[in-house]
Amino acid sequence: MTTSKPARHASAPTAHPASEPSPAPSPTEGLRFGRIPITNIQPVIEDGMFPAKAVRGGDVQVRAVVFREGHDAVGVTAVLFDPSGAEAQRTRLKPLGKGSDAWGGVLTPATVGEWSFAVEGWTDLYATWTHNAQVKINAGVDVDVMLAEGRQLLSRAAKACPAPADAKVFKQAAKALADDSLNTNDRLAAGTGPAVRAAVGRFPLRDLVTRSRRYPLQVERDAAGRGAWYEFFPRSEGARRDPTTGLWSSGTFTTAARRLPAVAAMGFDVVYLPPIHPIGTINRKGPNNTLVAGPADPGSPWAIGSAAGGHDSIHPDLGTFGDFDAFVAAANELGLEVALDLALQCAPDHPWATAHPEWFTTRVDGTIAYAENPPKKYQDIYPLNFDNDPAGLSAEILRIVRLWIGHGVKIFRVDNPHTKPVWFWEWLIGTVNAENPDVVFLAEAFTRPAMMAALGRAGFQQSYSYFTWRNTKEELEEYLVQVSRESAGYFRPNFFVNTPDILTEFLQYGGPAAFKIRAILAAMGSPLWGMYAGYELFEHVARPGSEENIDNEKYQYKDRDFAGAEAAGKSLAPFVTLLNKIRRAHPSLLDLENLTLHRSSDPSTLVFSKHKTIAATADEPARKDTIIVVINVDPHSMREGQVTLDLEALELDGLAPDGTFIVDELITGATWNWGRQNYFRLDAHLEPAHILHVRR
């Protein structure tokens, strides 16, 4: 919809310097359609009510449907405005499908802040003339008129063009078009040759320019939309079991810090800690979620609060605030950020349960209701109720978030946000980000699509996703298209391969190949991915009748020998390190919206590419980065067949005479010649995938 001021009314067409002088006030003023209709603009969220999401330096795919009456050619431009409102970039959009009137292209905001963009539609004077001239002159119709029109158009362009070199090209072409000593074909060639087309590309000849209104674009720091996450329980790192008594001693922040170098060495960006607060004793859960805990059982960290304190306290076994600050500092020195769990729920003995019973739901018998997700019951947790005292409860949660920000936490993984009102998240995240724009919130929301979408609109920078349960080629293709195109403006998926709550059947029964396959899909398919400790050790045994690991770390300590497993060749850590190394070396993998599916003849082999053009800098010229992933998603078999590539999506600068180009296989180090059609053979038990870099 084309608008100006007032917001829902069409703007008057504006003249380009190469066009006729500015026209009189447009008759479209006050109407919804401008002179050139512009509709279906993307990314636009709820007609601009919420900003679309972007990250600094990330490509934003802009699309619109633009057309006009008659047969004149149309041009479309996307215009990017920086936080000050100044024009920062304009990109000529390309047709997306013959006869669809759909156009698309890329804008790339350079800094964080509140940006905006608009779409311009215009009559392409040069394209209209060249088409008409070639058709008519070839048919011997209106030859002199068409040559004269071209001369007049390019003469105007020469006068208006601000670039002397291009103005000279236009002037010379206009002179040749007027030179009747030349034959007709030479005159036409002079007006349509490569030099003129290149100059027009830099200085389009536009008329009846119509601009949409501006739409908001929230550009955030890298961690909001890019990164590799690693989750571990600090109480398990350094925990030891007495061989005589069988009793455990908890790990601490000091011992947990010893795990950080290995996490950093694997190439992760974020280390995420489950809740680190005191754990309730009333209704504490025992091993494997049993209802009765022994005196030495540590309980679930998500059952927050006891006589030792609540959300603003640290579990005494882990250490002090000073120890936590030292842990954060140690992580930061290694290039890691610490993400903290924000779980807005309480154990029955949390201080809030006594001081603020109005923050909970009271049943008819006077007791506080515990959490349930039938058939699951969480007797050790009281959910919060935001309806009795919304102002008081909201203020307290804001105080807690500010407290942890003060201790160096800039990322919060939010537990079950879909069980709290959406208005609360819009208020909390908006308030926090107004004070601290660098703070990032991840929604742990495996729930209905409408709620997940609303949480993204409300401000969550990223979210857990349905990726965890998308396993077949068809499921993955559908989901990758959805998250990279359909919902990318408001929903950033973090592809976690496992969590303490989720051990899928694919991992339970797929063997080590399944773990490798899922890691490749996550790390290559999304700029955000994560794994929970133990994944690299192929932990795959589930508690009977559940989708959770047996002897779940949520309810007990776990002593893992990561170094021993790696020394014995029984760890995925080296492969995970390679995946993260590939991600860091290839900018195309760190954008969300640049994914293209390709065809394979095999029903279990998925093929996709990611492409990005990196703008020139003072130190480096512009370059293109393209990755092609060919992956066998069946962990039990060897698959072979033919890959058919969409070469246009790869933006190849030039092919060899035989139509091939060079790819470097980044897993094995092999180098091949590929083309449109390519044979593959992938054994899941050896290497289930090719990760190919297109050599430029």
Secondary structure as UniProt FT lines:
FT   TURN            7..8
FT   TURN            17..18
FT   TURN            27..30
FT   STRAND          38..42
FT   HELIX           46..48
FT   STRAND          52..55
FT   TURN            56..57
FT   STRAND          60..66
FT   STRAND          74..81
FT   TURN            83..84
FT   STRAND          87..92
FT   STRAND          94..95
FT   TURN            98..100
FT   STRAND          102..107
FT   STRAND          113..124
FT   HELIX           125..139
FT   HELIX           143..160
FT   HELIX           164..178
FT   TURN            180..181
FT   HELIX           184..192
FT   HELIX           194..202
FT   STRAND          206..211
FT   STRAND          215..220
FT   HELIX           222..225
FT   STRAND          227..231
FT   TURN            234..238
FT   STRAND          240..241
FT   TURN            243..245
FT   STRAND          248..249
FT   HELIX           253..256
FT   HELIX           257..259
FT   HELIX           260..265
FT   TURN            266..267
FT   STRAND          270..273
FT   TURN            282..283
FT   HELIX           287..289
FT   TURN            295..296
FT   TURN            301..302
FT   TURN            307..308
FT   TURN            311..312
FT   TURN            316..318
FT   HELIX           321..333
FT   TURN            334..335
FT   STRAND          337..342
FT   STRAND          345..346
FT   TURN            348..349
FT   HELIX           351..355
FT   HELIX           357..359
FT   TURN            364..365
FT   STRAND          371..373
FT   TURN            374..375
FT   STRAND          376..378
FT   TURN            379..380
FT   STRAND          382..384
FT   HELIX           390..405
FT   TURN            406..408
FT   STRAND          411..415
FT   HELIX           417..419
FT   HELIX           422..435
FT   TURN            437..438
FT   STRAND          440..444
FT   HELIX           449..458
FT   STRAND          462..463
FT   HELIX           466..469
FT   HELIX           473..481
FT   HELIX           482..486
FT   TURN            488..490
FT   STRAND          495..496
FT   TURN            500..501
FT   HELIX           505..509
FT   HELIX           511..525
FT   STRAND          528..532
FT   TURN            533..534
FT   HELIX           535..537
FT   TURN            544..545
FT   TURN            550..551
FT   TURN            553..555
FT   HELIX           562..567
FT   TURN            568..569
FT   HELIX           573..585
FT   HELIX           587..590
FT   STRAND          595..600
FT   TURN            603..604
FT   STRAND          605..614
FT   STRAND          623..632
FT   TURN            635..636
FT   STRAND          638..644
FT   HELIX           647..650
FT   TURN            657..658
FT   STRAND          661..665
FT   TURN            666..668
FT   STRAND          671..674
FT   STRAND          677..683
FT   TURN            684..686
FT   STRAND          689..694
//
